[in-house]
Amino acid sequence: MPNAVTLYPNARFTAFITSDNHIDLKHSCPAVPAAFLTASLKDSAKSARLPDAYITVGDTTSRGETGNWELAAECFRGIKPARHIFLTVGNHDLWGDNGFEAAKDNYLKYSNAICGTDHTGTWFSHEVNGYRLIFLGNTEDAGCEAHLGQSQLDWLGAELDAAAGRPAFVFCHQSLNGRHGLPRTWDREESATDPMEGGIGTESDSVAAILKAHKNVFYFSGHSHMGLCGEEKKRAEGYASFEQEDGVTLINLPSLACGNHHGDLRSRGLGLILEVYADRVVIRMRDFTRRRMIRRVAVCGGKPYWEQTLK
């Protein structure tokens, strides 16, 4: 079981990225999702080069209840997976028996404790090694969709302006509407017909316009529990986990701890490694439980990873 190593020497920034851990005391066996989260943390910690960041793209919990967050915090305890930890908020993290505000308070309390941050809201940014990491989050209960609001949209534009063309990485639990095969890839039965289903929702076009107005933007999402898929699925079905649109790179992650669907690889325990170099960005697929890179899915140009030269 080899430790993760970068594809090339002299990486300027690296991150382990997972999504949809769904820690849940009401799971038929709560130890199962906790075990997948713990495995990814330990794999990250054992990397040949300690990653600069360990990032989740939402739904750390299935409901933002105290007990679920306590179990999630226990998974992190005693492990240093990276120099920095960032937990994007997901729709499930904002659902709870006591309503949206109580669940949001739990998210802030526990994510700040786990990450060593002092965020006061669900959206925030950090600069690590000169690269801007931007995290979007709901400002009110919007069901399965996102609700960002104009203030957050304006802030997103300003953050990307400040990146000044250097690679910028945006993390939002929901993907843009209609990408990665949505809405039909929203569930196993392909019964979804609403073009907004499974995506951000009514603000998708606004977010897309902001992203497309800037260079070298990479947008990471989860939410749909779609397995990892590459060029073959793109040719056959018209969608993939890695897509590019008007210069913006869109990446959709599988669920770490739940069953996936529609992808070429649907097993649990999967995620991505991000590597940033002076002249390129590389995104690689990894099986965190087996501690090995995934090489049997061609992502771009016949290679089992996404490699993009910076302009």
DABEL-V163886 format. One record per run of one state. SS is the DSSP state (hx for helix, st for strand, lp for the rest). FROM is the first residue (numbers start at 1). TO is the last residue. If there is no record, write none. Layout:
SS&FROM&TO, SS&FROM&TO
This chain:
lp&1&12, st&13&18, lp&19&22, st&23&23, lp&24&30, hx&31&45, lp&46&52, st&53&56, lp&57&60, st&61&61, lp&62&65, hx&66&76, lp&77&83, st&84&87, lp&88&91, hx&92&94, lp&95&99, hx&100&115, lp&116&123, st&124&128, lp&129&130, st&131&135, lp&136&149, hx&150&163, lp&164&167, st&168&171, lp&172&174, st&175&175, lp&176&183, hx&184&186, lp&187&198, st&199&199, lp&200&203, hx&204&212, lp&213&216, st&217&221, lp&222&225, st&226&226, lp&227&227, st&228&228, lp&229&230, hx&231&237, lp&238&241, st&242&245, lp&246&247, st&248&252, lp&253&260, st&261&261, lp&262&264, st&265&265, lp&266&269, st&270&276, lp&277&279, st&280&287, lp&288&291, st&292&293, lp&294&299, st&300&300, lp&301&302, st&303&303, lp&304&304, st&305&309, lp&310&311
